[in-house]
Amino acid sequence: MKQQSFIAISRRAADRIRDGHVWVYSSDVQSLPEGIAPGAVVAVADNRGIPLGAAIYSAASQIALRMVSTDPALDRAGYLTLVRERVRASVSRRESQAACRLIFSEADELPGIVLDRYNDLAVLQLLTQGTAQAAVRDAVVEVVREIESIATIVERPDPRVRELEQLAPAPAEAIFNRGEAKLATVFDLNGLKFHYDANAGQKTGAFLDQRLNYAAAASYARGRALDVCTYQGGFALHLARVCDEVTAVDQSRAALEVADRNLELNASQVKKPVEWIEGDAFALLREYDAANERFDTIVLDPPAFAKTRRAAEGAMRGYKELNLRALRMLKPGGVLVTCSCSHHVHLEDFVATVAAASADAKRRVRLLETRAAAPDHPEVLTLPETRYLKCLITRVD
């Protein structure tokens, strides 16, 4: 009997691929060729054997297949050629920006590859068995090193993802540098300067996706402001250019220390006081609410409460609690900027949760803007997971 040469997937998954999605979950894989290696480039067909294209395969992830081509004959060499072509196209769309996401995984047809730029430093993540390989790393570096203003490329793995994907450790040293490796730099966002250190912080390091939302929030902000989950001061410093005073809260002392260094870096622009408070956001908001603290502007930018689909219900309770407390503390006519960065929480559900909080707080909330990630984190309409960041700007009566 002839050995099957493709991975067969369910009709449900095949329909989703034909509709423009690029993920196949392990539960939808119906049969595998013998001896398929983790990270292999494989042909994919529906349950009738009709070809759908080629994908990179993960033996560990719940996302077993990430489609990379409509050509089922694509092999590893062809995939590496595609990587070079798509990296070049992605970089060329953003090369003029000194701080941005140069590659955004599926949104740039490069599943499992993320590359951020902070001035002269580029930070790479290879997030799947199909991409965390020397040949893929070399293909990305080959193209990115052509940008003369980038001095260093470092790979910074996401420990949780690498554990789930059963990946070996990433290179500890810079994977490219012109002269001595430079792992720290200063970059510009909306005219403000921020420190970046590739050996510290979360994920690739800074929330570049909020760049335009920082500026939008500042355009509405006034008076006494509170920034909840400030991390390294992104919203807080933008607010401090227009508000009378800013209180910024985060549970990470290390993040607040960087935030304070960022404040010093912008002393010529930020004339108003900023108070950094280390603490749990929920506990602090309860304390402020009980003490009858009042603010003109409040920003809520918590980390992803729902890292899995199952966690979405609990996440909604967390979002409602934060927003309820914030709404109770806003002065009439105050501004609430509230965010969610979990793709498991849909925009409609997030809006409904904020609406429920407004009803409980007995506040009338006017939605001024519904925002998403900056354009260097594009959304693919047939891949709703790429719309992960929601930012609502509201006025509260």
N, C-alpha and C positions, 0 to 999 in steps of 0.2 A: 504494500500500500504506500502511495506517495505521501511523504511527510507534509503536513500543513505548513505553509510558509508565511502565514499572516495571523495576527491576533483577531479573533472574531468577537464582536461586541453585540450587545442586545439591541433590539429594534429601538427601544427608548433612547439609548445612547446615540445610535446612528442618526435618529431624527434630530437630536440635539446638535450633532456635528453638522448635519446638512443645513441647520438653521443658523450656523455661524459660531456656535460655541467651540471651544478647543480642548475641553477636559472630558476624560472618560474615567469614571470612578471604578475602583476595583470590583465593586458589586455588579458592575455591568459587563465585566470581561467574562466571556463564555468559554473561550478556549485559547490556549497558548501553544506556540510551537515548542517542541522539545529543545531544551538546552539554551533557552533565551537568557541572555546575560543582563543583570541590572544595568540600566543606563543605555541599553542598545537602541539603535534606530530601527524601528519595525514598521512593516506594512500593517494597515488596519482595514478590516472589511466588516460589513454587517453580517447578521446571522445567516444570510443567504449566500455569502461569499462575494458580494459586490464590493469592489474596492472603494475606500473612502479617502485614502491618503497615507501619509507616514507620520509617525509620532515618536517621541522619546519615551522610553518605558522605565517605570520605577517599580521595583519588586517590594518596596516597603511602604510607600505612601498610599493613602486612600485615593489619591488621584493617580491612577495607574498609568494613564497615557495623557500626554500633552501633544496635541497635533501641531506639526511644524510645516507640513506641506500637503498639497492635494495630490502629489505624485507618489503612488505607493511603491515605486521602484527606487525611491531615494535611499542611498546608502550613507555610511558614516562620512565618507569623503565629500559627498554632495551636501550633507548637512553642515559640515564645517565651512564649505563654500557659502552656503546660505547665511551662516552666522556672520561671516566677514561682510557680506553684502548688506545684511540688515543692520549690523552695528554701524557700518559706514553711513547708511541712510538715516538711522536714528540720531547719530551724533551730528550729522550735517543739519538736521532740523533745529538743533539747539546750541550749536557750537559758539554762537555769539554771546551766550549767557555765561557769566562767570561763576554763578552758583545755581545749579539746577540738577534735575534727574536726567542724565543723558540716555539711559536705557530703562524702560519701565516694563520689563517682563512681557507678558502676553499682549499688552497694549502696543508694543513695538514688534510683535511677531517673534519674540525671543523668550519663550517661556523658561522660567527658572534663572533668568539673568537680570540683575539690577545693577546699575552703575550711577553713582552720584558724583557730582563735581563740586568741590569747594575751592574756588579760585585755582591754585596750581596743584591741587591734590585731588585725585580721583579714587573713589572707594567702590570696590567691586564685591558683589555677592553672587555666588553660584549655588543655587538652592535645591537642585535635584540631582538624582543619580546620573541623569543624562547630560547635565551641564558641569557638574563638579569634577571635571576631568582635565588633565593637563592639556590635551589638544584643544579643548574649548577655551580654556584660560589663555592659551597662546594665541588663539584666533582673535579673541577680544583685544588683548594687549597689542597685537600687531597693528590693529586699526587705530586704537585710542592713542598710541604713542605718536601718531602722526600729528596730533594737536600739539604744537610746539610750546604752548603756554602751560601745558600740564607737565609738571616736573616729576611727580611720583604717582604710581598706581599701587594701591595696597588692597589685598583681599581681606574683607572682614566678614567672617561667617556669622550666621544667626545660630547660636548653639542649639536652641530648641528644634529648629528645622533640620539641622545636620543630624541631630539625634534621631528624629523621626524618619529621616531618609537613610539612616545608617551609613553616614558618610565619614570618610577618614578626615583627620584634621587638615585644615587649610594651611598654606605656607605661612610661616611666622614672620618672615621678612617681606619687605616690599617686593612686588613682582616686576616692577619697572621703576627706574629712577634715572634722572640726569644728574650725575654726580652723587653727592651724599643724599641718602633717603631723607625726605622731609615729611614727618607724620603729623605735624601740627601746622595750622595756618590761620589766617583771618580772612573772612569773606564778607561780602556786602549783601544785605537784603533791604530794599526800599530805602537806601541811603543810610542805614544803620550798619554798624560793624559787629560781627560775632566771631568769637573764638571757635575753632574746630580742632579736635584732637582725635585722630583715628584710633587711639588706644583707650578711649573713654566714651561714655554716653551710650544711648540706646540704638540698636540696629546700625544703620549707616551713620547715625550721629546727630542730625538736626532735621527739623520738620520743614523741609523745603516745600512740601505740598501746601503749607499754610501761608505761603508768601503773600499772595494777593488778599487772603482773608485777614492777615495782620493789618494791611493798609486799609481794607474796607472797614474793619472794626474801629480803627482810629478815626475814620472820617465821621463816625457817629458818636464817638465817646466824648465824655465831658465830666467835669466835677470830680467827685471822689470815686475811684475805681478799684475793683477787686478782680484779680486774675487767679482763677482756681486751676491747679495743675499746670503751673507756669513752665515747668521743666527748666530750660536755660534762659527764660525771660523773653521769649519771642513776642507774645502779645503784650506783656508788661512794658517792655521798652517802647513799643509803638504807642501804647496808651500814654506813657509818661511824657511824650512829646506834646500832648494836647490836654491832658487832665491835670487837675490841681494836685492830686496825690494818688499814689498807686500802692496797694497792698497785694503782694504776689505770694501764692502758697504752693508748696510742693512737699512731698514726703521724702524726697531724696536730698540729703545734705550736699552730696557731690554736685548734683545739678544746680542747686542754689549757689554754690560757690562759683560755678562757671557763670551763672546769671549775674552775680555781683561783679565779676571780672568784665562781663559784657557791658554792664552799667558804667564802669570806669572807662571803658573803651569809647563810650559815647557821651562823655561828660560835657562836651561842648554843645551837644544837641539836647540832652535831657536835663533840664534845669529843675524839674520838680522832684520831690523826694519819692523814693521807692523803698518800701519795707519788705524784706524777704522773711517769710515765716515757714519754718519746717514743721510739717504736721499732716495728719490725715484729713483729706478734704471733707469727708462726711462729718467727722467729729468737730472740725473747726466751724463748718457752716451751722451745725446745730448750736454750737456755743455762741456764734455771732447772732443767730436768730433769737436765742433766749435772752441775749443781752440787748436786744432791740437795735443792733447796728444797722445803719442804712447807707446805701450807696447809690450813686447816679448811674454807674456803669458796672456790669458784672460780665466776665468772660468765663465760660466753663469749657475746658478742653481736656477732658479726662482721657486716660489710655483706653485701649479697646477693652470694653467690658465683656464682649462676646467673641472669644477666640475660636469658638466652635459653634455650629448651628444649635446644638443642644443648650448652649449657654445663653441664647438670645433672650429667653423669657426672664432669667435672672438679671440680665443686662438692662432690660426695660425697667425693672424695679429700681436699679441703681440710677439710671438716667432720670427717672421720675423724682426720686428723692433729692438729687442735686438740684434739679430745676425748680422743684417746689420750694426748697429753702431759698434759692436765689430770688425767685419771684416775690417771696415774702419780704425780702430785704431791700428790694428796689424802691426808690422813691417814685412817686407819680411822674410819669413821663420819662422814666429811666430806660436805659438800653441794656438788653440781655443778648449776648452773643453766645450761642450754645452749639457745641460740636459733638459729633460721634465719628470715630474712625474705624468702626467695625463693618466689614462688608456683609456680615450676617444680620445686621440691623438695617432694614430697608428704610429709605427716606420716608415713605408714607407712615411706617410704624413709628419712626422717630418723631415726626411731626405730631402724630396722634398722642404720643407720650407727653410731649411738651404741652399739648392742648389739655390733656387730662390734669397735668400739674397746675396749669393756669386756672382750671375750673375749681380745683381743690383750694388753691390760694385765693380764689375769688378776685382774680386780676384779669383785666381785659388786655390781651396781647395782640398787637398788630405785627404781622410778618412783613418786614421791609425788604429783605433779600433772602433768597435761598441760594447758597453757594456750594461749590465743590472744591476739588483739588485744583492747583494751578495747572496751566496748560501743558507743562512738562510732565504731568502725570495724567495723560489723556484717558478718557473713558471710551471703551469699545461698546457700541450699543447692543451687540449680540452677546456680550460677555458682562453681565451685570456686576460681577465681582470686581471689575475694575472701577466701579463707582463705589468706593468705600468711604470717602470722607464727605460728611454732611456738615454744613455750617449755616445756622439760621441766625439772622440778625433781626431783632424784634424791638418794638417800643412797647413799654408796659405802663398801663394807666391804673 
